[in-house]
C-alpha cells in the first residue's frame, strides 16, 4: 500500500476503536507493521484523533497507546535477543509518546467538566507507565503535576481570565456505551493483575545475590530495583499511627487472658 492508503485505513481503524482487546490488538498490529515506512504519518493521525474525537473515543486511544507502548517494548526485546540491531536500537512509538505526552493528555482530559470522565483513567495509565518505567519519570511527573494543579472544576489554576466553554452533555447512547466500555476495561485490569508471565522455570535468585544497578543503567536495571525505588519513594516516616497499628496487630495475635493486665510495650 502507498502511504496515503495506509493513512486512510489507519484513520478508519482509529475511528472504529473501542475498549475490546480484539479492537485494540488490530490497531496495534497495523501501527507496528507500518511503522518503518509511515511511522510519523500514523502518529500524526493519532494526535489528530485525540483532538477531533468524542470524549469516549479519546480515552480509548489512550488505552490503545498503553498497549502500543507495551508491544513496542516487546518488539525491541525480541529484536535484541535475535541480534537484529536495527530494531533493537529503536523504541518506535514510545519515543513519540514521550515527546507529545503533554499534548495528548491535554486532548484526552480537556479542562472543565468535559474532561472529568477521563481524569481517573488517565492518571491510572500514567502511574502504570511510571511504575514500569515505560517513559521517562521526569516527563510523567511534569504531566501528572499539571493535571493535579487543576482546581475542583477541572480548569487550570491561574489568575488570568479564561473563556468558559459551554459543556454539551453526552447523548444517552454514548453514556451507555461508556458504561459498557468501562466495564470491559475493568475486567481486563483484573485479568492483568492475576495473570503473571512465566519467564523461566527455575527459582529466581535471592535479591542479596543480584548485582546492584542504578537508574542510569537503563534497560539493564533490574525489576527488583525499580520496585524498591517505587516503594521507597512512597514510604512515609514512622509516626504515631504506626505505633497504634502495631499495638492493634499485637492485640489480635496475642490477646490478654481474662484477669491479667495488658502487656506494656513501651
Buried (B, 14 or more C-beta within 10 A) or exposed (E): EEEEEBBEEBBEBBEEBBBBBEBBEBBBEBBBEBBEEBBEBBBBBBBEBBEEBEBBBBBBBBBBBBBBBBBBBEBBEEBBEEEEEEBBEBBBBBBBBBEBBEEBBBBBBBBBEBBBBBBEBBBEBBEBBBBBBBBEBEBBEEBBEBBEEBEEEBBEEEEEEEEEEEEEEBEEEBEEBBEEBBEBBEEBEEEEEEEEEEEEEEEEEEEEEEEEBEEEEEEEBBEEBBEEBBEEEEEEEEEEEEEEEEEEEEEEEEEEEEEEEEEEEE
